[in-house]
């Protein structure tokens, strides 16, 4: 398998067995046979993907150099918050809160829907 990804920062295998790769030139999904560059809407295609996580509902969360992006399998949505900058790590805790580790050496707790 070979494909064009610059500086691969994140690799994640989801529950369905897809491999996800994040790097300077976006997000890629590998299904075991072929690789697809995911077309993120708006300006998200210009973001470096640094972290990938899957939540309890099966949705993907992406840490980028521009903040956090939520992917529900169909739509990419930027999570807007003045407290979230470039994100390097993502974790969902047992209470359903998300924790984002940022490049500013901060840890941000985020509760979806609030």
C-alpha positions as CSV (number, residue, x, y, z in Angstrom):
1,X,0.0,0.0,0.0
2,X,1.3,3.4,-1.0
3,X,-0.4,6.7,-1.2
4,X,0.5,10.4,-1.1
5,X,0.4,11.6,2.5
6,X,2.8,14.2,3.8
7,X,4.1,13.8,7.3
8,X,1.7,11.2,8.7
9,X,0.9,12.3,12.3
10,X,-2.0,10.0,13.2
11,X,-3.0,6.4,12.5
12,X,-6.2,4.9,13.8
13,X,-8.2,1.7,13.2
14,X,-12.0,2.1,13.7
15,X,-14.5,-0.5,14.8
16,X,-15.3,-1.4,11.2
17,X,-11.7,-2.2,10.5
18,X,-10.9,0.9,8.4
19,X,-7.5,2.4,8.8
20,X,-7.5,6.2,9.0
21,X,-4.4,8.3,8.4
22,X,-4.0,12.0,9.2
23,X,-1.2,14.2,8.0
24,X,-0.3,17.6,6.5
25,X,-2.5,17.0,3.4
26,X,-5.6,15.9,5.2
27,X,-7.4,12.7,6.2
28,X,-7.3,9.3,4.3
29,X,-9.2,6.1,4.8
30,X,-7.9,2.7,3.8
31,X,-10.5,-0.2,3.4
32,X,-8.0,-3.0,2.9
33,X,-7.8,-2.6,-0.8
34,X,-7.7,1.1,-1.7
35,X,-7.0,4.4,-0.1
36,X,-9.4,7.3,-0.3
37,X,-8.7,10.9,0.5
38,X,-11.6,12.2,2.5
39,X,-13.0,15.5,1.1
40,X,-13.7,17.6,4.2
41,X,-16.0,20.6,3.5
42,X,-15.1,24.2,3.9
43,X,-11.5,25.1,4.8
44,X,-10.9,21.8,6.6
45,X,-9.1,20.3,3.5
46,X,-6.3,22.8,4.3
47,X,-5.9,21.5,7.9
48,X,-3.2,19.1,9.1
49,X,-4.8,16.1,10.9
50,X,-2.7,15.4,14.1
51,X,-5.1,13.1,16.1
52,X,-7.9,10.7,15.4
53,X,-10.3,9.1,17.9
54,X,-13.6,7.3,17.7
55,X,-16.4,8.0,20.2
56,X,-18.9,5.7,21.8
57,X,-21.4,6.3,18.9
58,X,-18.8,5.4,16.3
59,X,-18.2,9.0,15.1
60,X,-14.7,10.2,14.4
61,X,-13.1,13.2,16.1
62,X,-10.1,14.8,14.5
63,X,-7.5,17.0,16.1
64,X,-6.2,19.5,13.6
65,X,-3.9,22.4,13.5
66,X,-7.0,24.5,13.4
67,X,-8.9,22.8,16.3
68,X,-11.3,19.9,16.4
69,X,-13.5,18.4,13.7
70,X,-16.3,15.9,14.3
71,X,-17.2,13.4,11.5
72,X,-20.5,11.5,11.8
73,X,-19.9,9.3,8.8
74,X,-21.4,11.8,6.4
75,X,-20.6,15.3,7.5
76,X,-17.5,17.1,8.8
77,X,-18.2,19.8,11.4
78,X,-15.8,22.1,13.1
79,X,-16.2,22.4,16.8
80,X,-16.1,26.1,17.6
81,X,-14.7,27.2,20.9
82,X,-12.3,30.0,21.9
83,X,-10.6,27.5,24.3
84,X,-9.6,25.0,21.6
85,X,-6.6,25.6,19.5
86,X,-4.4,23.2,17.6
87,X,-5.1,19.7,19.1
88,X,-2.6,16.8,19.4
89,X,-4.6,14.3,21.5
90,X,-8.3,13.3,21.9
91,X,-9.9,11.1,24.5
92,X,-13.6,10.4,25.4
93,X,-14.0,9.5,29.0
94,X,-16.6,7.1,30.5
95,X,-19.0,10.1,31.2
96,X,-19.0,11.1,27.5
97,X,-16.8,14.1,27.9
98,X,-14.0,14.7,25.5
99,X,-10.5,15.8,26.5
100,X,-8.4,17.7,24.0
101,X,-4.6,18.1,24.5
102,X,-3.4,21.2,22.7
103,X,-0.1,22.5,21.5
104,X,-0.5,25.4,24.0
105,X,0.1,22.8,26.8
106,X,-3.5,23.0,27.9
107,X,-6.1,20.3,28.4
108,X,-9.6,21.2,27.4
109,X,-12.7,19.4,28.5
110,X,-15.6,19.4,26.0
111,X,-19.1,18.0,26.5
112,X,-20.9,17.4,23.1
113,X,-24.2,19.3,22.9
114,X,-23.4,21.9,25.5
